[in-house]
Amino acid sequence: MLSLKKIRFLLFVALLAGASAAGADGGGAPGKEDLAGACVAVLRARPDDAAAREGLRRLFTEDYPARLPADAPAYLPVPHVECRDAVAAGMPAQRAFYTTGLAFPDAGHRRDPARKATFTRVLHAYAQNREGGEWRLAFRALYNHNDAGAEALAPVAARALLRVRAAHRALVGETGPALSRPADLWICADGDGGAEQSGANLYLLGTARPREPLELLRQIAHEFGHLALPALGPLQAPEKWGNGFLGEVLYLRRLARAPAAPDSPVPPEALAAYVRHEVEPLARAFAAAGSGAFAGQEEGAGGLRLLLGMVLYLEDTKGADAVAQLIRSVRGSTLRDWIEAARLLPGE
């Protein structure tokens, strides 16, 4: 617990010197996370404290704090939308919020690393993985406010990405780099309405292209699969790496089986129909064909479809924990590596 003397010192630094990105334990100026904690601690006791409110306001410029106290949303100086995704029975819901007010990217996010396009606005999304825990910056959604359709697409994409993140968390838990560091979603004017992934960067292409909410959710599930799931490939078709397709089937199936999120733009019946027609047949096909059908298809679209069916069938017969074990235990990336990892699971 910070002492009143420490809190006053941190607020003094925030108001007179400005918040630094450096951590307080490094001998320099207090970092934004320390300052946010100090401001919230004051506001918790004195909600009308003008100095604390001004100190907190100054922290939400360009490079936002990476962590916030559990009760920070009650005092946030920026407009935001809170949301909740209960995806797995017996697992606490993912609580999250994303900012909606006018915000400008920090110096490192004014151009994307691949396309070098210009970005003038940003939404920040925070997630709380356990009830009463701190909030962590989960991702940024960046766009150019002059691009047709970008301003309307950004908050819808942010909400979809939070839902997919919740599905991934329900599947494999809170470990792994995909949940431990912020990702960046770059919403680009150019492109044909598709999506891409490169490292910790996700891309939505063609802001003016119309996207149905379900298609946007599918695209984000696909690209988050590339980001967060183990490599699957290389393949000759339909694309070099198949973990995007694995993300699609696992995340969308899980979301379809979860209670409907009242603020989701995707109608529950549309998501259920998609999973029924596009996902469940994969599990049935593998159940009918078995592992022997992989022979000669280890690098093609047919082999990928069997592999997706194998993972879905594993979930049907052994439960979600078996899928999580498979994802954690697979060591190679080829279809044969995935098949072998599934064979070595306990009880197989």
Order of alpha helices (4+ residues) and beta strands (2+ residues): alpha-alpha-alpha-beta-beta-beta-beta-beta-alpha-alpha-beta-beta-beta-alpha-alpha-alpha-alpha-alpha-alpha-alpha
